[in-house]
Amino acid sequence: MLAHLGYQDLDALVAAAVPAGIRSSRPLDLPAAASEPDLLAELKELAARNRLMISMIGLGYHDTFTPPVIVRNVLENPAWYTAYTPYQPEISQGRLEAVLNFQTMVADLTGLPTANASLLDEATAAAEAMAISVRAARGRTAFLVDQDCLPQSVAVLCTRAEPLGVEVVVADLAGGLPDGDFCGVLLQYPGTSGQVRDDRALVAEARARGALVTVAADLLALTLLRPPGEIGADIVVGSAQRFGVPMGFGGPHAGYIAVREGLERLLPGRIVGVSHDADGQPAYRLALQTREQHIRREKATSNICTAQVLLAVMAGMYAVHHGPEGLRAIATRVHRHAVVLAAGLRAGGIDLVHQEFFDTVLARVPGRAVSVVAAARDRGINLRLVDGDHVAVSCDEITELEHLAAVWEAFGCPAPDEEEIGRNAPDALPRTLLRSSGFLSHPVFHRYRSETAMLRYLRRLADRDLALDRTMIPLGSCTMKLNATSEMEAITWPEFSRIHPFAPLDQAEGYLHIIKSLETYLLSITGYDAISLQPNAGSQGELAGLLAIRAHHRAAGQPQRTVCLIPSSAHGTNAASAAMAGMRVVVVACADDGNVDLADLHSKVNTHRDTLAAIMVTYPSTHGVYEEGIRDICALVHDAGGQVYLDGANLNALVGLARPGRFGADVSHLNLHKTFCIPHGGGGPGVGPVAVRAHLAPHLPTHPLVPEAGPAGGGGPVSAAPWGSAGILPIAWAYVRLMGAAGLTRATQVAVLSANYLAARLAPHFPILYTGAGGLVAHECILDLRPLTRQTGVTVDDVAKRLVDYGFHAPTMSFPVAGTLMIEPTESEDLTEIDRFCEAMTAIRGEIDAIAQGTSNRSDNPLRNAPHTAQMLAGDWPYPYSRAVAAYPHDRLRLDKYWPPVRRIDGASGDRALVCSCPPIDTYAG
Ligand SMILES: *Cc1c(COP(=O)(O)O)cnc(C)c1O
């Protein structure tokens, strides 16, 4: 590869590609690389330093039993976890169906018609509901929150509300609504205290006063309780964690949101919808994509991009596995355990605060709460210390009678006769709130209830998709590299997966070691001074970083600094995050060479000199080049009193070579789900740490329940859990341990080599849009198809879909430049695979030439009709080229052929008639 490019060695290539001005001279300060066996032994030791207890803490997190058929065939199966976001629906029908199941499940359980494909967690889902309320109720800016809402949700709401000028009013709504004009109201159902309150009158009054009502609801409770949609809620949010997704010390879990009719176009995030393909067959795709931040940019009201697809798939499959009867049985058992627990406590003379509850009992023990919690801990059980006089106990799917017996002992109650209590104690759900409506009636929730059927269903769906386990995913901007198996090993070990996020920290020493050492590694790699692992996606890291900048200016007495400069090529989340951080976005132009237009930057900096808050630049740029002028850009903005936010999602081109914290930036987020090997999961999970220089460190995220998770007096939480998606941090940690300093640096060098090799091989066939010094690119390159499109009518879509016939996932389409394809091969693809891809692209160029020369029909050709399904080949063949050309354009395919299950999908028609839950089975032909 080096010879092809004319370089002696990797160092020579990198010296030519990477500007000397940003190069770091020191090697990374990291522990020596570990072998795979040593790594696993080290992880085992760390796992043993987490103490597995029975968790009865509640607070929105519950232990759950993940059916092993789902653990092995989804969570541990690369066919599911290495998939990309389903922007190419023809090769994503399996995961789109799985997510549609999730949406249908959420819609059915909440009693509202439209749910999205997941949000990051319950707290951010509540914040998204608040944003919808503000937008819908124009002009009103107070948001009312019941005091029985989860404390972490309230705290995230406050973080998100302040920069938007929204006032969060927390009040006890048990007695009714206070005076005032509210855009929305948030209720928790059941409440954090465990109480199940009949809020129907409250909901009606709030709606009559023009506020949107959001209910944060527990999906398991909703199998027994009347769904919020039936009592007038406009929006329902929550977490699907207890549907088979391990607690993982805080995440990742699928947050959910569902809305009533009329609000669907305000729904944030992705929505899977039903459309049809070129044959009129039903097919799934992402609906209403024009609402995404990529398109709306600073007009977006949400910055969510990466969500929690893999976890949504798991939760949906949990419902498929158990069906409505199974879920109800689990919920009933949980409830009965709570009822028995309550009866035993009462029999022991303990006073209970609420008589109506689902899974959580709140006990009044004046002056004794601390000692009760300690006594339970001695018996291996974590209870929730509410205050000096109150203890809460939550039951879950794992709860057994022996746990209740230990809890009674901890409270000092004599052991009651459990069987007798079990027979005699009545349910504790309010009669007026019992669920009478059915749910999950769709056949998908009934067909796969034997393990044989379930196994085959999961396999069948996975087989419909192209993930990294079958082909290179040559995306640009979203590094799709190897997620090594040994990196993935530890996340399903119970010592990591079953730790509650609010467990006492002395039970999580293994986790804390991973967190602290990963923080140190990332600081060494980036050159920053402080870091927070709390943001659970890049977008949340952006928000946290911009909020730190905002707080810094305010602390310096410069609150008027609210202008954020963003180059026109930026990722859509940048502008959306800036808007959410209360900043005004001013777009800076890009010059013809793809770099930031320095003249325009000078003029914008001058115009906004007194109000400049920050610039947000991506480095290397979204155009795939190392901009020579980055240091000048940083200096220019600093001279004007602004801060530099460097979007570090592209760190795969920098690790070991350059450190943004040392070449001029003040803050960056990194995407551990890109550069640091956390798998993409079909659109999540992710981890988006935010790293800062020392002056911004006091403003990093904090957590209301775990002060150790952030600086004293810092910026408030951006995620529900103290360390966000802690459960997947062992993956990134393991990556760094396996690679060591030399390995990480070499990976970056090889990534740059691969991109340049690929660019050089494809340049004769497709012009490379932008290059930097020496005609080199960074870690990705953009192929310009626009001249060919003008000449032949062949679009980037046609090329992307034709690649499917060749067995490839498409590159990134039309980002950041319309009409182009962006490719990032990464260091994980070997020469054979890169050559295979180049051959396919070269052959496609030949097919385009045939159209230009008139030997292939302009409107009826293999590109326009791609992808070709097996069904097409078996039917009539009206096309002017052969079946072999259609399906076997390369010899290699004879042995290894991927068949797309559908033909090209009509996007627009799916948006006109929005269907976001499982279509009735009779819509499928046959
Ligand atoms: C992926 C990406 C983001 C957003 O990260 P998410 O985790 O999807 O929120 C931001 N900026 C750039 C350049 C990216 O590539």
The ligand as an SDF file (V2000), in Angstrom:
LIG
                    3D

 15 15  0  0  0  0  0  0  0  0999 V2000
  -20.9990   10.9520   15.0650 C   0  0  0  0  0  0  0  0  0  0  0  0
  -20.6740   12.3870   15.1250 C   0  0  0  0  0  0  0  0  0  0  0  0
  -21.3030   13.2420   16.0620 C   0  0  0  0  0  0  0  0  0  0  0  0
  -22.4710   12.8280   16.9310 C   0  0  0  0  0  0  0  0  0  0  0  0
  -22.2490   11.7670   17.7720 O   0  0  0  0  0  0  0  0  0  0  0  0
  -23.4740   10.9120   18.3440 P   0  0  0  0  0  0  0  0  0  0  0  0
  -22.8530    9.9640   19.2580 O   0  0  0  0  0  0  0  0  0  0  0  0
  -24.1510   10.2710   17.1930 O   0  0  0  0  0  0  0  0  0  0  0  0
  -24.4010   11.8500   19.0430 O   0  0  0  0  0  0  0  0  0  0  0  0
  -20.8810   14.5490   16.1180 C   0  0  0  0  0  0  0  0  0  0  0  0
  -19.9320   15.0150   15.2860 N   0  0  0  0  0  0  0  0  0  0  0  0
  -19.3350   14.2350   14.3510 C   0  0  0  0  0  0  0  0  0  0  0  0
  -18.2920   14.8070   13.4430 C   0  0  0  0  0  0  0  0  0  0  0  0
  -19.7030   12.9030   14.2450 C   0  0  0  0  0  0  0  0  0  0  0  0
  -19.1280   12.1370   13.2960 O   0  0  0  0  0  0  0  0  0  0  0  0
  1  2  1  0
  2  3  1  0
  2 14  2  0
  3  4  1  0
  3 10  2  0
  4  5  1  0
  5  6  1  0
  6  7  2  0
  6  8  1  0
  6  9  1  0
 10 11  1  0
 11 12  2  0
 12 13  1  0
 12 14  1  0
 14 15  1  0
M  END
$$$$
